[in-house]
Amino acid sequence: MRGRDGGKRLGVAELGENLGERATLVQFSSAFCAPCRATRRVLGEIAGMVPGVTHVEIDAEDHLDLVRALDILKTPTVLVLDADGAVVRRATGQPRKADVIAALGEAVGAT
């Protein structure tokens, strides 16, 4: 499926989990990625603070078809999805908490 901007729209079939009621933080990780652990902590904290936001972590090595479809080139890569599963923002590397919160504001405001 495609998002409103022609981009990919993700759902339970791709993520293996339900979308958040308001937004979803999708993290692509790999086993030996140190920044992935810090990213997991930051995204988990934010999802715990913001009602209706879910954090989903995907092992890139176990989901190569999805990695290829989304052109994920490094870990961690974080996608911010709106309530409909459309990709609103995308970032690689360890995100700053303030940047994730700003992206969530965009995702929640888009719905």
All heavy atoms as an XYZ file, in Angstrom:
811
protein
N       0.831     -1.185      0.000
C       0.000      0.000      0.000
C       0.877      1.249      0.000
O       2.016      1.210      0.405
C      -0.881      0.005      1.257
C      -1.875     -1.128      1.295
S      -2.787     -1.135      2.858
C      -3.998      0.104      2.506
N       0.289      2.344     -0.415
C       1.028      3.605     -0.486
C       0.453      4.621      0.488
O      -0.738      4.632      0.762
C       0.934      4.189     -1.899
C       1.616      3.309     -2.920
C       3.029      3.772     -3.097
N       3.753      2.775     -3.853
C       5.044      2.602     -3.757
N       5.765      3.326     -2.963
N       5.657      1.691     -4.470
N       1.310      5.494      0.988
C       0.891      6.573      1.870
C       0.360      7.739      1.062
O       0.365      7.718     -0.173
N      -0.074      8.784      1.749
C      -0.702      9.929      1.070
C       0.260     10.659      0.147
O      -0.153     11.316     -0.787
C      -1.301     10.887      2.100
C      -0.279     11.570      2.958
C      -0.921     12.424      4.021
N       0.096     12.946      4.891
C       0.698     12.260      5.836
N       0.373     11.014      6.039
N       1.635     12.802      6.589
N       1.570     10.556      0.419
C       2.550     11.232     -0.425
C       3.116     10.292     -1.492
O       4.106     10.598     -2.128
C       3.683     11.799      0.432
C       4.454     10.712      1.167
O       4.044      9.533      1.110
O       5.468     11.037      1.792
N       2.449      9.135     -1.673
C       2.950      8.156     -2.635
C       3.966      7.218     -2.013
O       4.425      6.280     -2.639
N       4.319      7.468     -0.740
C       5.284      6.624     -0.049
C       4.642      5.355      0.480
O       3.438      5.154      0.396
N       5.447      4.521      1.042
C       4.999      3.226      1.563
C       4.106      3.416      2.780
O       4.339      4.282      3.603
C       6.239      2.404      1.926
C       5.957      1.016      2.379
C       5.691      0.117      1.217
C       5.588     -1.321      1.687
N       4.872     -2.163      0.810
N       3.083      2.583      2.860
C       2.209      2.539      4.027
C       2.404      1.163      4.660
O       2.360      0.154      3.972
C       0.764      2.740      3.610
C      -0.192      2.869      4.753
C      -1.613      3.027      4.266
N      -1.796      4.224      3.478
C      -2.292      5.368      3.940
N      -2.664      5.469      5.193
N      -2.440      6.407      3.153
N       2.657      1.140      5.962
C       2.932     -0.107      6.660
C       1.791     -0.455      7.604
O       1.123      0.432      8.133
C       4.227      0.010      7.458
C       5.469      0.394      6.651
C       6.650      0.611      7.574
C       5.783     -0.670      5.633
N       1.614     -1.739      7.826
C       0.581     -2.203      8.744
C       1.041     -3.450      9.461
O       2.219     -3.817      9.434
N       0.091     -4.140     10.069
C       0.407     -5.318     10.872
C       1.082     -6.406     10.031
O       1.936     -7.130     10.521
C      -0.846     -5.832     11.624
C      -1.848     -6.457     10.670
C      -0.456     -6.786     12.728
N       0.727     -6.512      8.763
C       1.328     -7.540      7.898
C       2.835     -7.339      7.766
O       3.601     -8.298      7.789
C       0.669     -7.526      6.516
N       3.270     -6.093      7.651
C       4.695     -5.799      7.502
C       5.420     -5.749      8.848
O       6.556     -6.190      8.973
C       4.909     -4.455      6.785
C       4.441     -4.431      5.357
C       2.965     -4.133      5.193
O       2.283     -3.796      6.193
O       2.473     -4.255      4.070
N       4.757     -5.193      9.857
C       5.408     -4.944     11.146
C       5.300     -6.112     12.122
O       6.078     -6.209     13.051
C       4.810     -3.695     11.808
C       4.891     -2.402     11.008
C       4.218     -1.271     11.768
C       6.334     -2.056     10.676
N       4.300     -6.940     11.935
C       4.083     -8.037     12.871
C       3.426     -7.587     14.157
O       3.252     -8.373     15.088
N       3.065     -6.324     14.254
C       2.398     -5.752     15.423
C       1.407     -4.702     14.950
O       1.529     -4.176     13.849
C       3.408     -5.103     16.371
C       4.381     -6.082     17.000
C       5.289     -5.427     18.015
O       4.822     -4.530     18.744
O       6.455     -5.812     18.074
N       0.446     -4.390     15.808
C      -0.532     -3.358     15.481
C       0.108     -1.980     15.498
O       1.059     -1.734     16.252
C      -1.689     -3.380     16.478
C      -2.566     -4.594     16.297
O      -2.793     -5.062     15.191
N      -3.064     -5.121     17.409
N      -0.441     -1.086     14.695
C      -0.009      0.310     14.703
C      -0.472      0.980     15.985
O      -1.471      0.574     16.583
C      -0.621      1.061     13.517
C      -0.159      0.665     12.127
C      -1.021      1.353     11.084
C       1.298      1.008     11.918
N       0.236      2.030     16.374
C      -0.207      2.845     17.494
C      -1.473      3.590     17.101
O      -1.704      3.862     15.921
N      -2.277      3.925     18.070
C      -3.532      4.629     17.821
C      -3.296      5.988     17.158
O      -4.060      6.404     16.293
C      -4.259      4.817     19.157
C      -5.632      5.396     19.053
C      -6.276      5.507     20.427
O      -6.302      4.491     21.152
O      -6.730      6.617     20.765
N      -2.212      6.673     17.551
C      -1.908      7.994     17.004
C      -0.683      7.997     16.091
O      -0.631      8.755     15.127
C      -1.692      8.991     18.132
C      -2.955      9.169     18.974
C      -2.722     10.042     20.173
N      -2.472     11.418     19.774
C      -1.798     12.280     20.520
N      -1.293     11.924     21.679
N      -1.620     13.513     20.099
N       0.316      7.180     16.421
C       1.553      7.132     15.629
C       2.349      5.896     16.033
O       2.127      5.325     17.102
C       2.392      8.390     15.852
N       3.287      5.510     15.160
C       4.137      4.355     15.431
C       5.578      4.712     15.111
O       5.861      5.286     14.059
C       3.706      3.133     14.580
O       2.317      2.885     14.813
C       4.512      1.894     14.935
N       6.479      4.368     16.027
C       7.919      4.539     15.821
C       8.465      3.166     15.437
O       8.433      2.237     16.237
C       8.583      5.020     17.109
C       8.055      6.340     17.669
C       8.617      6.582     19.068
C       8.407      7.481     16.738
N       8.945      3.038     14.206
C       9.476      1.766     13.720
C      10.985      1.872     13.669
O      11.533      2.758     12.999
C       8.921      1.423     12.314
C       9.490      0.099     11.837
C       7.396      1.385     12.334
N      11.651      0.968     14.379
C      13.115      0.968     14.453
C      13.653     -0.291     13.790
O      13.303     -1.397     14.184
C      13.552      1.010     15.911
C      15.049      0.869     16.100
C      15.441      0.792     17.567
O      14.639      1.052     18.453
N      16.688      0.436     17.804
N      14.505     -0.115     12.792
C      15.226     -1.237     12.184
C      16.575     -1.345     12.871
O      17.334     -0.382     12.907
C      15.396     -1.025     10.674
C      14.124     -1.234      9.916
C      13.226     -0.202      9.754
C      13.818     -2.479      9.387
C      12.035     -0.394      9.070
C      12.639     -2.686      8.701
C      11.741     -1.643      8.547
N      16.851     -2.519     13.436
C      18.065     -2.750     14.207
C      18.786     -3.987     13.707
O      18.238     -4.774     12.943
C      17.714     -2.966     15.685
O      17.095     -1.834     16.215
N      20.011     -4.152     14.200
C      20.758     -5.382     13.970
C      21.428     -5.780     15.284
O      21.607     -4.953     16.181
C      21.783     -5.216     12.842
O      22.608     -4.106     13.088
N      21.786     -7.042     15.387
C      22.242     -7.619     16.657
C      23.453     -6.907     17.266
O      23.512     -6.721     18.477
C      22.548     -9.097     16.469
N      24.416     -6.520     16.463
C      25.666     -5.978     17.008
C      25.772     -4.467     16.873
O      26.862     -3.912     16.846
C      26.862     -6.662     16.337
C      26.860     -8.145     16.577
C      26.478     -9.022     15.574
C      27.193     -8.654     17.824
C      26.447    -10.391     15.800
C      27.167    -10.013     18.061
C      26.791    -10.890     17.048
N      24.647     -3.804     16.831
C      24.587     -2.359     16.632
C      24.450     -1.659     17.984
O      23.384     -1.699     18.598
C      23.399     -2.059     15.721
S      22.904     -0.346     15.638
N      25.532     -1.031     18.458
C      25.490     -0.326     19.749
C      24.516      0.854     19.738
O      23.744      1.022     20.682
C      26.888      0.125     20.156
N      24.486      1.688     18.690
C      23.516      2.786     18.676
C      22.066      2.288     18.680
O      21.165      3.015     19.100
C      23.828      3.540     17.382
C      25.224      3.177     17.046
C      25.417      1.783     17.560
N      21.836      1.062     18.233
C      20.474      0.512     18.227
C      19.946      0.363     19.653
O      18.761      0.602     19.914
C      20.421     -0.833     17.510
S      20.738     -0.715     15.732
N      20.809     -0.014     20.579
C      20.382     -0.174     21.975
C      19.962      1.175     22.567
O      18.944      1.277     23.258
C      21.480     -0.825     22.805
C      21.697     -2.288     22.447
C      22.665     -2.980     23.396
N      24.049     -2.558     23.247
C      24.877     -3.025     22.307
N      24.475     -3.916     21.447
N      26.117     -2.597     22.251
N      20.746      2.199     22.310
C      20.406      3.535     22.807
C      19.130      4.045     22.135
O      18.283      4.662     22.788
C      21.561      4.497     22.552
N      18.982      3.759     20.852
C      17.783      4.170     20.123
C      16.554      3.473     20.697
O      15.505      4.097     20.889
C      17.944      3.861     18.619
O      19.052      4.615     18.120
C      16.690      4.212     17.837
N      16.677      2.185     20.997
C      15.576      1.420     21.606
C      15.131      2.089     22.907
O      13.940      2.220     23.182
C      16.020     -0.013     21.875
C      14.979     -0.879     22.565
C      15.504     -2.271     22.908
N      16.186     -2.887     21.781
C      17.464     -3.281     21.787
N      18.218     -3.129     22.865
N      18.002     -3.832     20.721
N      16.095      2.513     23.711
C      15.785      3.149     24.995
C      15.049      4.479     24.782
O      14.018      4.740     25.410
C      17.069      3.351     25.791
C      16.846      3.838     27.210
C      18.141      3.943     28.013
N      19.109      4.835     27.380
C      20.240      4.432     26.785
N      20.561      3.159     26.731
N      21.057      5.310     26.240
N      15.560      5.313     23.879
C      14.944      6.617     23.608
C      13.519      6.447     23.071
O      12.576      7.084     23.551
C      15.807      7.442     22.612
C      15.049      8.651     22.093
C      17.101      7.874     23.272
N      13.353      5.582     22.086
C      12.030      5.410     21.483
C      11.052      4.783     22.472
O       9.871      5.140     22.497
C      12.122      4.565     20.216
C      12.966      5.158     19.079
C      12.919      4.252     17.859
C      12.538      6.570     18.723
N      11.540      3.852     23.294
C      10.688      3.249     24.317
C      10.215      4.273     25.331
O       9.053      4.269     25.738
N      11.117      5.174     25.736
C      10.750      6.239     26.677
C       9.680      7.143     26.076
O       8.702      7.482     26.740
C      11.972      7.095     27.023
C      12.943      6.464     27.975
C      14.175      7.342     28.196
O      14.137      8.550     27.871
O      15.179      6.806     28.692
N       9.874      7.526     24.832
C       8.920      8.425     24.178
C       7.569      7.734     24.017
O       6.528      8.332     24.305
C       9.476      8.916     22.826
C      10.686      9.824     23.071
C       8.396      9.648     22.034
C      11.476     10.166     21.845
N       7.571      6.496     23.584
C       6.307      5.765     23.421
C       5.593      5.631     24.765
O       4.360      5.663     24.816
C       6.566      4.395     22.806
N       6.357      5.512     25.843
C       5.762      5.430     27.171
C       5.197      6.749     27.664
O       4.294      6.778     28.495
N       5.715      7.861     27.151
C       5.286      9.197     27.575
C       4.107      9.732     26.776
O       3.330     10.522     27.286
C       6.430     10.217     27.381
C       7.595     10.072     28.294
S       8.923     11.307     28.003
C       8.471     12.195     26.536
N       4.003      9.337     25.514
C       3.008      9.926     24.612
C       1.878      8.926     24.384
O       2.094      7.879     23.770
C       3.655     10.336     23.263
C       2.635     11.014     22.368
C       4.855     11.242     23.500
N       0.686      9.224     24.861
C      -0.438      8.307     24.685
C      -0.722      8.028     23.201
O      -0.655      8.929     22.372
C      -1.616      9.052     25.318
C      -1.002     10.065     26.226
C       0.310     10.433     25.594
N      -1.007      6.765     22.891
C      -1.367      6.385     21.522
C      -0.186      6.152     20.603
O      -0.364      5.937     19.410
N       1.042      6.200     21.151
C       2.241      5.979     20.338
C       2.843      4.627     20.705
O       2.982      4.292     21.878
C       3.278      7.102     20.546
C       4.582      6.793     19.817
C       2.707      8.427     20.072
N       3.181      3.854     19.669
C       3.763      2.529     19.846
C       5.169      2.507     19.257
O       5.425      3.164     18.245
C       2.893      1.475     19.120
O       1.586      1.511     19.682
C       3.447      0.084     19.259
N       6.062      1.742     19.891
C       7.413      1.524     19.372
C       7.510      0.078     18.913
O       7.218     -0.835     19.681
C       8.447      1.810     20.470
C       9.844      1.424     20.108
N      10.672      0.764     20.972
C      10.561      1.590     18.965
C      11.842      0.552     20.389
N      11.796      1.042     19.170
N       7.909     -0.118     17.656
C       8.085     -1.455     17.096
C       9.532     -1.569     16.634
O      10.000     -0.747     15.846
C       7.137     -1.697     15.898
C       7.396     -3.051     15.271
C       5.687     -1.562     16.326
N      10.227     -2.586     17.128
C      11.607     -2.818     16.695
C      11.635     -4.025     15.764
O      11.052     -5.059     16.072
C      12.525     -3.043     17.891
C      13.984     -3.132     17.487
C      14.923     -3.132     18.682
O      14.459     -3.169     19.829
O      16.141     -3.092     18.447
N      12.303     -3.865     14.632
C      12.393     -4.924     13.630
C      13.855     -5.291     13.426
O      14.690     -4.413     13.192
C      11.769     -4.454     12.295
C      10.274     -4.197     12.499
C      12.013     -5.472     11.195
C       9.581     -3.619     11.298
N      14.150     -6.580     13.522
C      15.502     -7.071     13.253
C      15.699     -7.067     11.736
O      15.051     -7.816     11.020
C      15.673     -8.481     13.821
C      17.093     -8.978     13.682
O      17.711     -8.795     12.601
O      17.599     -9.576     14.641
N      16.586     -6.201     11.273
C      16.798     -6.029      9.834
C      17.214     -7.336      9.160
O      16.759     -7.638      8.053
C      17.842     -4.946      9.585
N      18.040     -8.116      9.828
C      18.534     -9.358      9.227
C      17.433    -10.396      9.049
O      17.505    -11.233      8.151
C      19.673     -9.923     10.070
C      20.892     -9.017     10.074
C      21.941     -9.461     11.076
O      21.965    -10.642     11.453
O      22.744     -8.602     11.477
N      16.419    -10.343      9.898
C      15.308    -11.295      9.819
C      14.196    -10.843      8.876
O      13.241    -11.589      8.650
C      14.701    -11.537     11.211
C      15.626    -12.324     12.115
O      16.569    -12.971     11.603
O      15.411    -12.292     13.341
N      14.273     -9.628      8.378
C      13.224     -9.065      7.525
C      13.830     -8.394      6.285
O      13.544     -7.242      5.986
C      12.384     -8.061      8.319
C      11.657     -8.689      9.461
N      12.225     -8.863     10.701
C      10.417     -9.229      9.523
C      11.352     -9.459     11.495
N      10.250     -9.703     10.800
N      14.658     -9.147      5.569
C      15.384     -8.574      4.431
C      14.472     -8.079      3.316
O      14.785     -7.075      2.663
C      16.404     -9.577      3.892
C      17.603     -9.835      4.819
C      18.500    -10.922      4.235
C      18.387     -8.559      5.064
N      13.334     -8.732      3.088
C      12.414     -8.260      2.049
C      11.901     -6.858      2.375
O      11.848     -5.992      1.505
C      11.239     -9.226      1.870
C      11.647    -10.517      1.179
O      12.731    -10.544      0.553
O      10.880    -11.497      1.258
N      11.523     -6.651      3.638
C      11.034     -5.342      4.060
C      12.150     -4.304      4.024
O      11.944     -3.170      3.583
C      10.430     -5.442      5.467
C       9.742     -4.203      6.014
C       8.625     -3.733      5.089
C       9.213     -4.473      7.413
N      13.349     -4.689      4.443
C      14.510     -3.803      4.399
C      14.763     -3.337      2.963
O      14.970     -2.146      2.715
C      15.755     -4.512      4.989
C      17.036     -3.798      4.623
C      15.621     -4.637      6.495
N      14.703     -4.260      2.038
C      14.915     -3.904      0.620
C      13.789     -3.021      0.097
O      14.027     -2.035     -0.602
C      15.043     -5.169     -0.221
C      16.342     -5.891      0.018
C      16.493     -7.112     -0.892
N      17.640     -7.896     -0.498
C      17.591     -9.089      0.097
N      16.427     -9.668      0.341
N      18.694     -9.707      0.429
N      12.547     -3.368      0.427
C      11.392     -2.605     -0.058
C      11.427     -1.157      0.427
O      10.998     -0.244     -0.282
C      10.095     -3.280      0.383
N      11.944     -0.953      1.641
C      11.997      0.390      2.227
C      13.345      1.072      2.045
O      13.556      2.172      2.527
C      11.661      0.309      3.723
C      10.243     -0.144      4.048
C      10.089     -0.396      5.533
C       9.236      0.887      3.564
N      14.264      0.391      1.357
C      15.596      0.934      1.096
C      16.318      1.321      2.390
O      16.893      2.398      2.513
C      15.503      2.132      0.143
C      16.827      2.436     -0.529
O      17.642      1.507     -0.703
O      17.059      3.615     -0.864
N      16.279      0.403      3.365
C      16.994      0.587      4.633
C      18.447      0.197      4.381
O      18.729     -0.941      4.026
C      16.392     -0.295      5.754
C      14.900     -0.044      5.927
C      17.168     -0.111      7.054
C      14.511      1.309      6.414
N      19.368      1.136      4.554
C      20.767      0.897      4.233
C      21.662      0.722      5.457
O      22.762      0.194      5.342
C      21.309      2.031      3.359
C      20.561      2.248      2.039
C      21.123      3.456      1.308
C      20.631      1.005      1.178
N      21.208      1.212      6.626
C      22.026      1.068      7.832
C      21.119      1.018      9.051
O      19.961      1.426      8.989
C      23.051      2.179      7.941
C      22.478      3.571      8.073
C      23.529      4.641      8.018
C      24.091      4.923      9.391
N      24.926      6.110      9.463
N      21.689      0.529     10.145
C      20.943      0.502     11.395
C      21.658      1.380     12.418
O      22.875      1.487     12.356
C      20.824     -0.940     11.947
O      22.129     -1.491     12.124
C      19.998     -1.812     11.031
N      20.907      2.047     13.278
C      19.452      2.059     13.292
C      18.883      3.011     12.247
O      19.474      4.046     11.941
C      19.124      2.572     14.702
C      20.298      3.443     15.062
C      21.486      2.809     14.395
N      17.746      2.616     11.698
C      16.918      3.504     10.881
C      15.572      3.565     11.571
O      15.025      2.535     11.965
C      16.767      2.995      9.446
O      18.038      3.063      8.780
C      15.759      3.824      8.657
N      15.044      4.772     11.738
C      13.764      4.970     12.404
C      12.782      5.581     11.412
O      13.097      6.558     10.742
C      13.906      5.897     13.637
C      12.543      6.170     14.270
C      14.869      5.303     14.647
N      11.600      4.968     11.336
C      10.501      5.508     10.548
C       9.423      5.972     11.515
O       9.098      5.260     12.468
C       9.912      4.444      9.620
C      10.875      3.734      8.671
C      10.123      2.673      7.869
C      11.568      4.716      7.753
N       8.870      7.144     11.274
C       7.746      7.635     12.061
C       6.518      7.508     11.172
O       6.474      8.083     10.084
C       7.957      9.097     12.504
C       6.758      9.591     13.300
C       9.236      9.224     13.322
N       5.554      6.711     11.636
C       4.329      6.474     10.879
C       3.171      7.219     11.523
O       3.098      7.313     12.747
C       3.979      4.978     10.873
C       5.071      3.986     10.502
C       4.506      2.565     10.541
C       5.650      4.292      9.141
N       2.257      7.711     10.690
C       1.042      8.304     11.241
C       0.072      7.182     11.619
O       0.398      5.991     11.491
C       0.441      9.329     10.280
C      -0.092      8.738      8.977
O      -0.255      7.500      8.865
O      -0.350      9.527      8.052
N      -1.119      7.522     12.058
C      -2.082      6.527     12.532
C      -2.503      5.551     11.435
O      -2.911      4.425     11.720
C      -3.312      7.225     13.114
N      -2.381      5.973     10.168
C      -2.746      5.122      9.038
C      -1.585      4.288      8.516
O      -1.731      3.552      7.550
C      -3.315      5.972      7.897
C      -4.610      6.660      8.293
O      -5.416      6.047      9.024
O      -4.804      7.815      7.887
N      -0.393      4.438      9.111
C       0.770      3.664      8.699
C       1.592      4.295      7.594
O       2.514      3.681      7.075
N       1.278      5.547      7.230
C       2.067      6.245      6.207
C       3.361      6.760      6.843
O       3.353      7.270      7.966
C       1.281      7.406      5.616
N       4.467      6.628      6.125
C       5.759      7.106      6.616
C       5.785      8.635      6.520
O       5.698      9.200      5.443
C       6.928      6.496      5.810
C       8.257      7.040      6.304
C       6.901      4.976      5.890
N       5.888      9.280      7.688
C       5.899     10.742      7.765
C       7.329     11.265      7.831
O       7.659     12.281      7.241
C       5.106     11.217      9.013
C       5.207     12.710      9.197
C       3.663     10.789      8.905
N       8.183     10.560      8.564
C       9.585     10.944      8.717
C      10.455      9.706      8.734
O      10.014      8.632      9.101
C       9.804     11.680     10.031
C       9.425     13.136     10.044
C      10.439     13.961      9.260
N      10.380     15.372      9.535
C      10.847     15.963     10.619
N      11.382     15.290     11.599
N      10.758     17.256     10.748
N      11.714      9.888      8.363
C      12.681      8.792      8.333
C      14.030      9.363      8.734
O      14.399     10.463      8.306
C      12.722      8.255      6.894
C      13.816      7.286      6.611
C      13.857      7.048      5.094
N      14.789      6.022      4.804
C      14.479      4.836      4.327
N      13.242      4.547      4.026
N      15.397      3.942      4.128
N      14.776      8.620      9.557
C      16.103      9.076      9.973
C      16.999      7.870     10.188
O      16.538      6.803     10.594
C      16.008      9.887     11.252
N      18.286      8.045      9.918
C      19.264      7.000     10.207
C      20.164      7.478     11.324
O      20.336      8.682     11.535
C      20.112      6.650      8.964
O      20.749      7.829      8.501
C      19.246      6.066      7.858
N      20.726      6.532     12.037
C      21.587      6.864     13.159
C      20.770      7.048     14.425
O      19.546      6.988     14.409
N      21.467      7.244     15.520
C      20.811      7.401     16.811
C      20.104      8.750     16.872
O      20.737      9.790     16.750
C      21.837      7.286     17.924
C      21.244      7.333     19.301
C      22.307      7.168     20.372
O      23.339      6.559     20.142
N      22.049      7.724     21.531
N      18.778      8.757     17.051
C      18.041     10.024     17.046
C      18.118     10.746     18.379
O      18.293     10.135     19.426
C      16.602      9.576     16.765
C      16.518      8.221     17.393
C      17.884      7.608     17.190
N      17.971     12.050     18.322
C      17.837     12.848     19.541
C      16.372     12.826     19.956
O      15.484     12.864     19.118
C      18.282     14.287     19.300
C      19.761     14.426     19.016
C      20.171     15.861     18.755
N      19.078     16.684     18.234
C      18.810     17.909     18.652
N      19.551     18.490     19.549
N      17.801     18.592     18.141
N      16.144     12.797     21.243
C      14.781     12.743     21.773
C      13.929     13.894     21.233
O      12.783     13.699     20.824
C      14.834     12.778     23.298
C      13.576     12.361     23.979
C      13.792     12.389     25.496
C      13.154     11.198     26.134
N      13.368     11.152     27.575
N      14.481     15.093     21.212
C      13.736     16.268     20.740
C      13.321     16.116     19.279
O      12.216     16.517     18.894
C      14.569     17.527     20.924
N      14.184     15.533     18.462
C      13.863     15.337     17.042
C      12.729     14.331     16.863
O      11.862     14.504     16.012
C      15.099     14.870     16.265
C      16.176     15.948     16.194
O      15.842     17.145     16.340
O      17.350     15.582     16.007
N      12.749     13.268     17.670
C      11.693     12.256     17.587
C      10.367     12.869     18.013
O       9.328     12.658     17.369
C      12.023     11.021     18.444
C      10.869     10.034     18.440
C      13.298     10.357     17.950
N      10.370     13.655     19.084
C       9.144     14.291     19.557
C       8.603     15.254     18.509
O       7.392     15.299     18.256
C       9.378     14.981     20.921
C       9.610     13.890     21.982
C       8.218     15.871     21.305
C      10.095     14.405     23.316
N       9.489     16.006     17.836
C       9.052     16.914     16.775
C       8.431     16.134     15.608
O       7.401     16.525     15.059
C      10.230     17.752     16.286
N       9.052     15.013     15.239
C       8.526     14.178     14.153
C       7.170     13.592     14.542
O       6.273     13.468     13.702
C       9.515     13.078     13.800
N       7.019     13.211     15.803
C       5.730     12.701     16.272
C       4.657     13.768     16.171
O       3.522     13.471     15.801
C       5.835     12.241     17.724
C       6.272     10.817     17.949
C       6.380     10.526     19.435
C       5.342      9.835     17.275
N       5.007     15.003     16.486
C       4.058     16.103     16.352
C       3.580     16.230     14.926
O       2.386     16.450     14.665
N       4.478     16.043     13.985
C       4.120     16.088     12.566
C       3.197     14.919     12.210
O       2.213     15.098     11.505
C       5.406     16.028     11.737
C       5.204     16.201     10.257
C       6.528     16.170      9.507
O       7.559     16.594     10.055
O       6.499     15.721      8.358
N       3.508     13.732     12.719
C       2.696     12.547     12.418
C       1.305     12.654     13.004
O       0.316     12.347     12.347
C       3.396     11.285     12.958
N       1.218     13.127     14.223
C      -0.087     13.247     14.893
C      -0.899     14.360     14.270
O      -2.103     14.247     14.092
C       0.110     13.455     16.411
C      -1.196     13.793     17.093
C       0.715     12.205     17.022
N      -0.224     15.436     13.887
C      -0.922     16.558     13.253
C      -1.405     16.239     11.853
O      -2.323     16.861     11.347
N      -0.800     15.219     11.227
C      -1.149     14.862      9.842
C      -2.437     14.073      9.772
O      -3.014     13.923      8.714
C      -0.010     14.055      9.219
N      -2.890     13.534     10.896
C      -4.082     12.683     10.866
C      -5.316     13.425     11.255
O      -5.297     14.514     11.749
C      -3.904     11.467     11.789
O      -3.615     11.926     13.106
C      -2.822     10.552     11.284
